[in-house]
Amino acid sequence: MVMAMAVDALLGWPSPLFARIGHPVTWLGRLIAAIDTGWNRAADPPPLRRAAGAAGTLLVIALSVAIGWVIQSVLPVGWVGIVLVGVLSWPLVALRSLHDHVADVAKPLLRGDIAGAREAVSRIVGRDPTALDEAGIARAAIESLAENASDGIVAPVFWGALFGLPGIFGYKAINTLDSMIGHRSERHEAFGWAAARIDDAANFIPARLTGFLFVLLTQRRAEALSCMTRDARRHRSPNAGWPEAAMAGALGVRLSGPRIYHGAVTNEPWLNEGARNPLAADISEGLAVYRRAMLLLAGLLAILAFA
């Protein structure tokens, strides 16, 4: 997993490679979309749709784990095997991609280019960017950074460290399923129920680990720890609140709160309520906390490996 993090930090997922072969997540996405289209029938009653969604979810996860197990079983042992597992895990660790996407929001915002920042933030969040001012853009970018540090790096690395390719392949299947069908929409309320619950379980430990990494790597440790332990459970997600609340305390800003999705206002509770609104410079500081946290994670994994 240290190898996977290092390769991704250096290379990311190069655009020419994506243009030629796509990405493992897009391959998973096509399979999940096909199951959603074929098995999620509006005419079926909710219990049947829930059962179909659970069956489809377990099928995708089992297939991903099995592919990981087969590949890992034929790899050589020793350093050659370690390198190969790291390279095969590399596409599933979004270390550089997350950093670059969030930095792309900070750059125009620091120049006062609100339109450019809105366009950049629309690539990483689902809320309506036209309604966002500087504080709203910064808040969206920082929340995305905190939540995806857990979902995109810490969680896949955690499961990969425990179980190798079956662990990281299986986790990525779970996370992709949740992002595609684990919504509380009319279409996916029943069909995506199992995907959402499994994702909650898979992210339980990584989300809290991510929050503690943020706490350790900020100068506002007491405030970050207090905010995380006090406000994490106020978040709509049982897991995302931990890294987001820790980041809010680490930066001394408030996050979450009301936002607009598809023209409708969603009244979410504030994390670190009473603190100031975030600004463009806070995105840069959040990225610095993120970089230090990921370095610490890699260092801890390396110590465990050699120990």
C-alpha positions as a printed Julia matrix, in Angstrom:
307×3 Matrix{Float64}:
   0.0     0.0     0.0
   2.94    2.36    0.59
   4.08    1.5    -2.93
   0.61    2.28   -4.3
   0.53    5.65   -2.51
   4.02    6.55   -3.74
   3.28    5.7    -7.38
   0.0     7.61   -7.31
   1.59   10.64   -5.65
   4.2    10.72   -8.43
   2.04    9.91  -11.45
  -1.64   10.2   -10.61
  -3.66    8.5   -13.35
  -2.21    9.95  -16.58
  -4.72   11.4   -19.06
  -3.28    9.45  -22.05
  -3.73    6.21  -20.09
  -7.3     7.15  -19.19
  -8.04    8.0   -22.83
  -6.69    4.64  -23.96
  -8.07    2.2   -21.38
 -10.27    4.22  -19.03
  -9.97    3.5   -15.31
 -10.9     0.53  -13.09
 -13.66    2.61  -11.48
 -15.2     3.31  -14.9
 -15.08   -0.43  -15.65
 -16.9    -1.1   -12.38
 -19.3     1.69  -13.2
 -20.37    0.06  -16.46
 -21.11   -3.21  -14.67
 -23.08   -1.47  -11.92
 -25.02    0.61  -14.47
 -25.96   -2.54  -16.38
 -27.23   -4.21  -13.2
 -29.13   -1.06  -12.23
 -30.77   -0.88  -15.66
 -31.68   -4.55  -15.82
 -32.59   -5.33  -12.22
 -34.0    -2.08  -10.81
 -37.52   -2.14  -12.25
 -39.91    0.65  -11.24
 -42.91   -1.7   -11.49
 -41.53   -4.03   -8.8
 -42.59   -3.53   -5.15
 -39.98   -2.07   -2.76
 -39.15   -5.39   -1.02
 -38.37   -7.02   -4.38
 -36.29   -4.02   -5.48
 -34.39   -4.15   -2.19
 -33.67   -7.86   -2.66
 -32.57   -7.3    -6.25
 -30.3    -4.45   -5.18
 -28.76   -6.56   -2.43
 -28.14   -9.43   -4.86
 -26.57   -7.09   -7.42
 -24.42   -5.43   -4.75
 -23.13   -8.73   -3.4
 -22.45   -9.97   -6.93
 -20.28   -6.96   -7.8
 -18.38   -7.15   -4.49
 -17.85  -10.92   -4.75
 -16.63  -10.63   -8.33
 -14.17   -7.87   -7.4
 -12.81   -9.78   -4.41
 -12.49  -12.95   -6.49
 -10.55  -11.15   -9.24
  -8.22   -9.69   -6.61
  -7.72  -13.09   -4.99
  -6.97  -14.82   -8.3
  -4.45  -12.19   -9.35
  -2.73  -12.12   -5.96
  -2.56  -15.92   -5.8
  -0.43  -16.11   -8.96
   1.98  -13.3    -8.06
   5.47  -14.18   -6.79
   6.35  -13.69   -3.13
   8.98  -11.26   -1.88
   9.81   -7.81   -3.18
   8.69   -8.56   -6.73
   5.24   -9.46   -5.45
   5.14   -6.38   -3.23
   5.95   -4.12   -6.16
   3.37   -5.8    -8.39
   0.62   -5.57   -5.77
   1.51   -1.91   -5.26
   1.32   -1.16   -8.97
  -1.99   -3.01   -9.33
  -3.37   -1.11   -6.32
  -2.15    2.25   -7.59
  -5.24    3.08   -9.73
  -7.48    2.61   -6.69
  -5.7     5.2    -4.51
  -6.82    8.7    -5.52
  -4.07   10.55   -3.63
  -2.91   12.94   -6.35
  -6.24   13.27   -8.13
  -7.99   14.52   -4.99
  -5.21   16.99   -4.25
  -5.16   18.35   -7.79
  -8.94   18.69   -8.09
  -9.17   20.64   -4.83
  -6.12   22.76   -5.72
  -7.84   23.6    -9.01
 -10.61   25.23   -6.96
  -8.2    27.2    -4.77
  -6.18   28.69   -7.63
  -8.93   30.75   -9.34
 -10.54   31.57   -5.99
  -7.3    33.07   -4.71
  -7.25   35.28   -7.84
 -10.81   36.4    -7.23
 -12.09   34.44  -10.24
 -15.42   33.27   -8.82
 -16.68   31.92  -12.17
 -13.56   29.8   -12.64
 -13.75   28.52   -9.08
 -17.43   27.61   -9.52
 -16.6    25.65  -12.64
 -13.76   23.83  -10.86
 -15.8    22.99   -7.76
 -18.66   21.64   -9.91
 -16.34   18.76  -10.88
 -16.05   17.5    -7.29
 -19.41   18.26   -5.63
 -23.04   17.78   -6.59
 -24.45   21.02   -5.19
 -25.51   23.9    -7.45
 -22.33   25.95   -8.08
 -24.19   29.02   -9.42
 -25.51   29.73   -5.93
 -22.07   29.63   -4.26
 -20.1    32.69   -3.17
 -16.45   32.56   -2.06
 -17.33   31.04    1.32
 -19.67   28.48   -0.27
 -17.06   27.43   -2.82
 -14.35   27.13   -0.17
 -16.67   25.18    2.11
 -17.6    22.74   -0.67
 -13.96   22.19   -1.65
 -12.79   21.61    1.95
 -15.66   19.23    2.7
 -14.87   17.26   -0.46
 -11.2    17.14    0.5
 -11.93   15.84    4.0
 -14.55   13.25    3.03
 -12.69   11.93    0.0
  -9.42   11.67    1.93
 -11.22    8.94    3.83
 -13.16    7.33    0.96
 -10.49    7.75   -1.71
  -7.24    7.07    0.14
  -7.43    5.96    3.76
 -10.21    3.39    3.31
  -8.81    1.59    0.24
  -5.33    1.62    1.77
  -6.73    0.31    5.07
  -8.5    -2.64    3.45
  -5.58   -3.24    1.12
  -3.17   -3.34    4.06
  -5.36   -5.95    5.75
  -6.21   -8.19    2.79
  -4.11   -7.14   -0.2
  -5.7    -7.02   -3.65
  -8.96   -8.72   -2.54
  -9.34   -6.06    0.16
  -8.68   -3.01   -1.99
 -10.63   -4.38   -5.0
 -13.56   -5.26   -2.76
 -13.56   -1.88   -1.04
 -13.47    0.01   -4.34
 -16.47   -2.01   -5.52
 -18.35   -1.1    -2.33
 -17.51    2.58   -2.64
 -18.43    2.75   -6.32
 -21.72    0.98   -5.68
 -22.57    3.49   -2.97
 -21.71    6.47   -5.18
 -23.89    5.16   -8.02
 -26.91    3.55   -6.37
 -26.63    4.29   -2.63
 -28.81    7.39   -2.82
 -32.06    8.21   -1.06
 -33.79    8.97   -4.34
 -37.05    7.54   -5.59
 -35.19    5.2    -7.93
 -32.55    4.0    -5.46
 -34.17    4.23   -2.01
 -34.89    0.49   -2.03
 -32.5    -0.81   -4.69
 -29.44    0.91   -3.2
 -30.21    0.17    0.45
 -27.71   -2.69    0.77
 -24.97   -0.77   -1.06
 -25.35    2.19    1.31
 -25.35    0.05    4.46
 -22.3    -1.96    3.38
 -20.45    1.24    2.51
 -21.25    2.63    5.97
 -19.74   -0.47    7.57
 -16.65   -0.49    5.34
 -15.88    3.15    6.11
 -16.52    3.05    9.86
 -12.88    2.65   10.94
 -11.2     4.54    8.04
 -13.36    7.64    8.56
 -12.41    7.9    12.21
  -8.77    7.15   11.42
  -8.77    9.97    8.87
 -10.21   12.35   11.43
  -7.51   11.49   13.95
  -4.8    11.92   11.3
  -6.09   15.45   10.66
  -6.14   16.15   14.4
  -2.52   15.06   14.78
  -1.25   17.09   11.82
  -2.66   20.53   12.65
  -1.47   23.27   14.97
  -5.03   23.49   16.37
  -5.05   19.97   17.79
  -7.27   20.71   20.78
  -9.84   22.55   18.69
  -9.8    19.88   15.98
 -10.24   17.05   18.49
 -13.0    18.91   20.33
 -14.88   19.7    17.14
 -14.58   16.14   15.85
 -15.77   14.45   19.04
 -18.57   17.0    19.51
 -19.93   17.52   16.0
 -19.11   14.41   13.93
 -22.37   12.72   14.89
 -24.39   15.74   13.77
 -23.51   15.03   10.14
 -26.09   13.29    7.93
 -23.52   10.56    7.22
 -22.4     8.22   10.04
 -18.84    8.45    8.73
 -18.19   11.64    6.72
 -18.72   13.82    9.77
 -15.49   12.57   11.4
 -12.95   13.84    8.86
 -15.08   16.9     8.03
 -15.49   17.96   11.66
 -11.79   17.36   12.32
 -10.88   19.52    9.32
 -13.31   22.24   10.42
 -11.62   22.4    13.8
  -8.16   22.18   12.27
  -8.85   25.23   10.08
 -10.97   27.12   12.61
 -13.91   27.39   10.18
 -17.46   26.13    9.98
 -18.42   23.47    7.43
 -21.55   21.66    6.22
 -24.68   23.74    6.82
 -27.42   24.54    4.27
 -26.71   23.88    0.59
 -28.67   23.71   -2.69
 -29.09   20.5    -4.68
 -31.1    20.62   -7.92
 -32.82   23.84   -6.9
 -33.87   22.6    -3.44
 -32.33   23.78   -0.17
 -31.03   21.04    2.12
 -30.73   22.23    5.7
 -27.75   20.37    7.1
 -26.44   21.17   10.59
 -23.22   23.17   10.91
 -19.96   21.6    11.96
 -18.01   23.93   14.25
 -20.97   26.29   14.38
 -19.99   29.75   15.54
 -16.65   29.72   13.72
 -16.04   31.96   10.7
 -16.79   31.03    7.1
 -13.88   29.53    5.15
 -12.05   31.54    2.51
  -9.78   30.67   -0.41
  -6.66   30.58    1.79
  -8.3    27.95    3.99
  -8.43   25.54    1.05
  -4.65   25.85    0.76
  -4.24   25.26    4.49
  -6.56   22.27    4.28
  -4.44   20.83    1.47
  -1.35   21.23    3.66
  -3.05   19.3     6.48
  -4.07   16.65    3.96
  -0.52   16.25    2.6
   0.93   15.88    6.09
  -1.77   13.37    7.07
  -1.13   11.21    4.0
   2.62   11.28    4.65
   2.01   10.18    8.22
  -0.27    7.38    7.02
   2.4     6.14    4.59
   5.04    6.37    7.31
   2.95    4.36    9.78
   2.3     1.7     7.16
   6.01    1.49    6.37
   6.85    1.08   10.07
   4.25   -1.68   10.4
   5.56   -3.41    7.27
   9.17   -3.48    8.4
   8.24   -4.33   11.98
